[in-house]
């Protein structure tokens, strides 16, 4: 079999990274569904599936290193490989945050804050990751800039959700010490969920930032 050309290797790397993005988004959706439905089996599936994402990350990392070491890429290809290396790191971390959602599902006792729309926040983060990966695949620089601007909406969403939790906690009548302890644990888990979803948005922006740099050598969104 003929050795794959350099350009074929680059295109295969792009395709593999896009596949990793699809898998990570699937796991994030599963984590959100598990949290909403209190589905402990689905939560365990997300947690146990993290090894597959980690292995994929390590394989792609080796592909990037191999291309850098053996091919001596020119400037534009070098930016593509270096940006891809950073993007798979963001994807792996999103996978870790999906695992967190699975773990919160297993730990949560009840849904105490119906005014906090975790699913709407999760949908927003999924949309951002999806758009970021599409921008990477198609090298759409305008989509990168638009996505970075949308992160402000997610930050506002997270800030408002946290305010609701704290306000409700203050307004509740706290009963026995055991009741207080259980309530604090549930509050802590919800605040961590909000924080983790906000971080997913940050990783989506990182992907967009590296894509913009990859295509136009523009570090506007990185710093």
N, C-alpha and C positions, 0 to 999 in steps of 0.2 A: 504494500500500500504506500502511495506517495506521501511524503511528509507534508503536513499542512503548511500552507504559506503563512507568512507573518500576518497578513491582513485577515486571513481566515481565523487565526488564533485570536486576534483582537475582537473580531465579530462574535466568535464563540464565547469569549469572556463577557461581552456585553449581554448576550443572550442568557448566559448562566446567572449573571447578576440580576437580570430582570426576573428570572425564575425564582431566585432567592427572595426577591421583593414580593412576588406573588405568594410564596409560602409564608413569609412573615406576616403579610396582611391577613391571610387566612387564619393564622394562629391568633392574631390580635382580635379578629372578629369572633373567633371561638371563645376567647377569654371574656369578651364583653357579653356574649350570649350566656356563658356560664354564670357570670355575675348577675345578669338580669333574671335568669330562670332558676338561679340557685341550683344549678345542675352540677353536682359533685363529680359525676363520671366524666362529663365534658371538661371540667376543671383539671382533673387528673390527666386527661388526654393531652391538654395543652402543656402541662408540666413535664410529662414524660416525653413529649415531642421535641423538647428543647435540644436534646442531643443531636437530632438531625440537622437543625439549624447551625449548631456549633461546628459540626463536621463539614457542612457546606461552606461555612466561613473559612475554616482552615484550608480546605481544598482551593478555594478561590484566592486566598492569601498566597498560597504556593504558586498558583498560576501567575499572579501579579509579579511575584519575586522572580519567577522563571523568565518572564518576558523582559523584565528590567535587566536581569543578569546576562541573558543570552542574546538578546536582540539589539541592544544598544539603540533604543528608540529615539527618533528625532523629536523636536520640541512638542509638536501637537500630540503625538502618540505618547510621549512621556507624561504630558498633562492628563491624558485619558487614563493611563495606567495608575498614576499617582492618585487621581481623583477617585477612580474605581476602588482603590485600596481603602480610601477613607470612607467611601459610601458603604462598603460591605461591613465596616465596623459599626456604622450607624444602624444598618439593618439588623446586625446581630444583637445590638443593644435594644432595639425595638422588640425583638424576640424575647429578650430577658424581661421586658416590661409586660409583655403578654403573659409570661409565666407568673409574674407578680399578681396579675388579675386572677389567675387560676388559684393561687395560694390564698388571696383575699376571699375568694368564694368558699374555700374549705373552712376558713376561720370565722366567717361572718355568722352571727346568730340570727339577725333579723334586719329588715330594712327600716331604718329609723328616720330617714330624711327624704320623703317622697318629693320635696320641692327641688332637690338636687337632681337634675336630669343627666345622669352619668352617660346614658346611652346616646343622647344628643351630642355630648362632648366627644364620646368615642367615635361617633359617625364623622364628626368634623376632623378628628385626627386621621382616621382611615382615608378620608378624601384627600387630605394633605399628602399622606404618604403615597397614595395612588398617583396623584398629580405629579409629585416629585419624581417618581420612577418613570412616568410617561415622558417627562421633560428630559430625563437622563437618556432614555431610549431614543428619543427623537431629536435630542440636542436643541430643545426649544428654550432659548434664553429668556424670552419675554415671560414664559410661564414660570421660570425660576424667580424672576423679580416679583411677579404677582403673588406667588406662593409666600414669599418672605413677608410681604405686606399683610397677608391674611393671618400671620402668626399673632398679630396684635389682637385679633378677634378671639383667638383661642386663649391668650393670656387673660383677656377681660373675662371670658367665660369662667376660667379657673378661679380668678380672684373673686368673682361674684358667688360662685359655688362655695368657696371657703367661708365667705362672709355669712352665707345662709347657715352653714353648719355651726359656726361659732355663735351666731345670734340665737339659733334654736337651743343650743346647749345652755346658754345663759338663761333663757326664758323658761326652761324646763324646771319642774319641781323635782329636785333630787331626793331620792328616798334613802334607803339603807346604804351603808357603805358598799355592800355587794352590788346593789343597783348602780351606784355611782361608778364602780370599777368596770362593770360590764358596759355601761354607756360610754365611758372614756375609751375603752378598747374599740368599740364600734366606730366612734368618732375618729379615732386614730387611723383605722383602716380606710375610712371614706376619704379622709384628707390625703392619705398616701395614694389612693386611687386617682384623685384629682391631680395630684403632683405627677404621677406616672403618665397620665394621659397628656398633660402639658409637655412632658419630656418627649413623648412621641412626636408631638408637633415640632419641637426643637430639632429632633433628628431629621424630620422631613425637610426643614429649612436647611440643615447641614447638607443634605443630599442635593438640594437645589443650588446651594452656594458652590459646591464642588462641581456641579454640572456647568454652571456659568463660567467658572474658572477653566474647566476642561475645554469648553468650546471657544471662549473669547479671551482667555488669559486675563480675565477680569476678576479681581479679588474683592470686589465691592461688598459682597454679602458674607464674606468669610470673617471679616473683622468688625 
